[in-house]
Amino acid sequence: MAMISFSLPSPAILPISSRPSVPNRINVADRLILRHLNAGDLRGAISALDLMARDGIRPTDSVTFSSLLKSCIRARDFRLGKLVHARLVEFNIEPDSVLYNSLISLYSKSGDLARAEDVFETMERFGKRDVVSWSAMMVCFANNGKELNAIELFVRFLELGFVPNDYCYTAVIRACSNSEYVSIGRVILGFLMKTGHFESDVCVGCSLIDMFVKGENNLENAYKVFDQMSELNVVTWTLMITRCMQMGFPREAIRFFLDMVLSGFESDKFTLSSVFSACAELENLSLGKQLHSWAIRSGLADDVGCSLVDMYAKCSVDDSLDDCRKVFDRIQDHSVMSWTALITGYMQNCNLDTEAISLFCEMITQGRVQPNHFTFSSAFKACGNLSDPRGGKQVLAHAFKRGLASNNCVANSVISMFVKADRMEDARRAFESLSEKNLVSYNTFLDGTCRNLDFEEAFELFNEITERGLGVSAFTFASLLSGVASIGSIRKGEQIHSQVLKLGLSCNQPVSNALISMYSRCGSIDTASRVFNLMEDRNVISWTSMITGFAKHGFAKRVLETFSQMTEEGMKPNEVTYVAILSACSHVGLVSEGWRHFKSMYEDHKIKPRMEHYACMVDLLCRSGLLTDAFEFISTMPFQADVLVWRTFLGACRIHSNTELGEMAARKILELDPNEPAAYIQLSNIYASAGKWEESAEMRKKMKERNLVKEGGCSWIEVGDKVHKFYVGDTSHPNAHRIYDELDRLIREIRRCGYVPDTDLVLHKLEEEDGEAEKERLLFQHSEKVAVAFGLISTGKSRPIRVFKNLRVCGDCHNAMKYITTVSGREIVLRDLNRFHHFKDGRCSCNDYW
C-alpha cells in the first residue's frame, strides 16, 4: 500500500501481518473516537487514538480521521491536527479525497503552505483530486499571500476541463480581492453572470462584495451585488454592515441594520458588535442604549460586552465614563479584549490617562488575564499623553517580560510615547532597534522629527519610505505638512503639495485637511480656502481647520459665514470649532456675538464649555476693555480658573495699565504655578509702565532668584530653501551690513511719512540724557523689523514678505509695518503668537484691534 511522503515524526511501522489481529475491536475503535468527537471532546478522541496505537488497534474508516482533522481545524489546534496526520501515516491507511482535502485545509489554515502543496501534488499522483481539492488549494494560496498562484491554479483547472462550482468561484474571487488583481475578478464576475452561478450561492455573493470593497474601495458596486443576490441571510447583512464601517460610513451601516430588522432577520453578536461600533463613531448614545436593551433581551449582552464598553467610552456624557465602567463590571468573565477596551476608553477620553495606567496596573496585578499587544499599545499611548517616559519605561519592562516588546504595534507605540515626551534620542533607539520597520514605524518617527523641526532628517526618512516601496500614507504627508506649518515654510509646503498631487492623494480627506492647516498657518489663507472649496467630502476637521484659519487671520465675517454653512449642511461642530469661533469674535471685538455662541455650545450642540472656551471669553471681554466684567466672569466659572485664564487676564491688565487687578491676577498665577515666568514679566511691565521702577526691578530680581528666564523675542523669514532667524539687534547674519543699511533707509523714509517711534513701549529705566535716542535705537532693532528689512533686499517684489514671530508683535513694530508697506509698495504678512496681520497700502487687516 502506498505511503504519503511527509517528514513528520512517527513511530516505526510494523508490517500489517506482524500486528496482533483484533478484528472484533476494529469497528469499536472508530465508534469510540466518533463518540468523543460528537460530545465535543477532541482531546479525549486524541487520547483514545493514542491508546489504540499502543494496543495495536487502529481505526479503519478514513471518515474517522477526516472527522478528527476537521475537529482540530475548527478548534484551531493545528498541533493536534499534525499529530493525527502522523497517526494516519503510522496506521498505513490510504486516504480518500475527503481526507486529503481535510489535510490541505489543515496546513492551509496553519500557514504551512509547503505541506499543503505537498498533499495536493500527492493527490495528483494517486488520481485523488476533485473540484474540492482544487478549490481548497486556491483558498490556501489566497490566504497565504499567494493570490497570483491561486488565479493561475484556477486557469489550470479550467484548461483541464473541470467545471467550477460555487466553492471554487468563492476561492478564486477571494484571491482577486485586492487592488492588484481586482480587474481579473471583474472578468470572473462576467463568467459568473454568463454561467448563472452569480445568483446560485450566498458565499459567491459575499465574496464579490468583499472583492469590490477590498479591491476597489467601492461600496456602491458592493451594494449592487448585495441588491441582486437572490438569497440573503444574517451573514450577508452583517457583511454589508461591517464593510460600511470599515470604509468609514457608519450612517450607512446603521441604515443597513434597520433595513435588516425590517426585513425580518434576527441580528447576532457579530451584527450588534458592528452596529455598536457605528453608534460609537457617530456618538449616537440614544441608539446605542436602545440596542443595548435589545441585546439584554436577546441574551447577547455578554457576547458584545467589549463593543458596549467601547461605545459607552466614545459616547461619554459630560466627560463621565461611569456607564462604560458599569458595563465592564457586569461582564462575568473578563477577557483581554474587555480589559483593553476599558483601558483604551479611559486613554481616549477626558484626560483620564492616569486612570488608564491605573487600570493597566490593576490588570497586571490581578494576573488572571494577560495583556496583549493592543493593551500595551494603549498603555504606552496613555504614558505619551501624560509625557511620562519614566512610567512608559516601566510598562516597557512588562512588555519585554512577556515577549511583546518586539511586536510592531507595541514598538511603534513606544516610539510615539518618546516622541510625545520630547525624548527623541530614546525614540531613535526604539526606532533603530526594530528589525522590520513598517510604514507606521517610519511615520511615527518622522512625526517626531517634524515636531523637533529637523526637516533634513524628516525628508531623508520620507525618501527612505519611497525607496523601500512602503507606500506613503496620508499620515506621512500630514506630519510633514504640520512640521513645515509650525515654522511657516510655505515653499517646503508647496513642494510637499506637489508630491501629494503626483501620488494622486489630493482627494484624500486627511491630506486635504493638513493642506488647509498648512497654508493658513503659513499665511496663504486664499490657497487654504481653495483647497477647502475643492474638497468633495468634508468632515468636522475640514470645517474646523478652515474656520480656525479664518479666525487666525482675523476674518471674523468669513468665520461666521463658514460656521453657518457648516451647520446648515448638517455637520456638528466640536470643541475645537468653538475655540475658533470665540477666538474670531475676540479678535474683532464682537462681544454680543461671542456671548451668543458661548451659550449656544451647550444649548444647541450639548458641548460643555472647557477651560479653553472660558479663556477665549475672558480674552474677548479683556480686549474690549471690560476688565471688571472679565473678572466677574472668572469668579463665576464652574471650576477653578487655570494659569491660561489668569495669564490672559494679566496680559489685558498690562495693556490697559490696571495695576491693581494685574497684581491680583499675578498672585493667582503664582499660587497655581510659582515658576510661571509670565506672571513676573507681565507684572514687571505693568510696574514699569506706571513708572514704578523699584517694583519692576523687584519682579526681575525674583525671576533671577528662581532661575526663571524670559523667552527671547525671535522672528524668522524663509528665503529660497532656507529659514533665516533674527533676534533683537542681531548682527550675526552674513548680510548684516546690508540689512541694517536697508533698515536705516526705511526708518528715514517712514519718518518722513509721519511715523513716530512709541518710546513708551521701551520698559527700561534709562538716564535722562540720550534716553529717548537710546529707546528709539532699541525699538528700531526689534527682530520683526530686522526680518522685514532682510525680506525687502532678498525677495522679488511680486511675492508678499512673510515674517513669523514667537511672541506678540509690539505696538511700535505694528505701526511701523503699515508705513513700510506704503513706502516700499510691498505686502507684509506677519504671524505672531496669536494671529496673522496682513499689512498692505498702509493698513492692517486687524484694523489696529489685536
Buried (B, 14 or more C-beta within 10 A) or exposed (E): EEEBEBEBEBEEEEEEEEBEEBEEBBEEBBEBBBEBBEEEBBEBBBEBBEEBBEEEBBBBBBBBBBBBBBBBBEEEBBEBBBBBBBBBBBBBBEBBBBBBBBBBBBBBBBEBBEBBBBBBEBBEEEEBBBBBBBBBBBBBBBBBEBBBBBBBBBEEBEEEEBEBBBBBBBBBBBBBBBEEBBEBBBEBBEBBEEEEBBBBBBBBBBBBBBBBBBBBEBBEBBBEBBEEBEEBEBEBBBBBBBBBBBBBBBEBBBBBBEEBBEEEBEBBBBBBBBBBBBBBBBBBBEBBBEBBEBBEEBEBBBBBBBBBBBBBBBBBEEEEBEBBBEBBEEBEEBEBBBBBBBBBBBBBBBEBBBBBBBBBBEBBEEEEBEBBBBBBBBBBBBBBBBBBBEBBBBBBEBBEEBEBBEBBBBBBBBBBBBBBBEBBEBBBEBBEEBEEBBBBBBBBBBBBBBBBBBBEBBBEBBEEBEEEEBEBBBBBBBBBBBBBBBBBBBBBBBBBBEBBEEBEBBEBBBBBBBBBBBBBBBBBBEBBBEBBEEBEEBBBBBBBBBBBBBBBBBBBEBBBEBBEEBBEEEBBBBBBBBBBBBBBBBBBBBBEBBBEBBEBBEEEBEBEBBBBBBBBBBBBBBBBBBBEBBBEBBEEBEEEBBBBBBBBBBBBBBBBEBBEBBBBBBEBBBEBBEEBBBBBBBBBBBBBBBEBBEBBBBBBEBBEEEEBEEEEBBBBBBBEEEBBBBBBEBEEBEBBEBBBEBBEEBBEBBEEEEBEBBBEBBBEEBEEEEBEEBBBEBBBBBBBBBBBBBBBEBBEEEEBBBBBBBBBBBBBBBBBBBBBBBBBEBBBBBBBEBBBBBBBEBEBBBEEEB
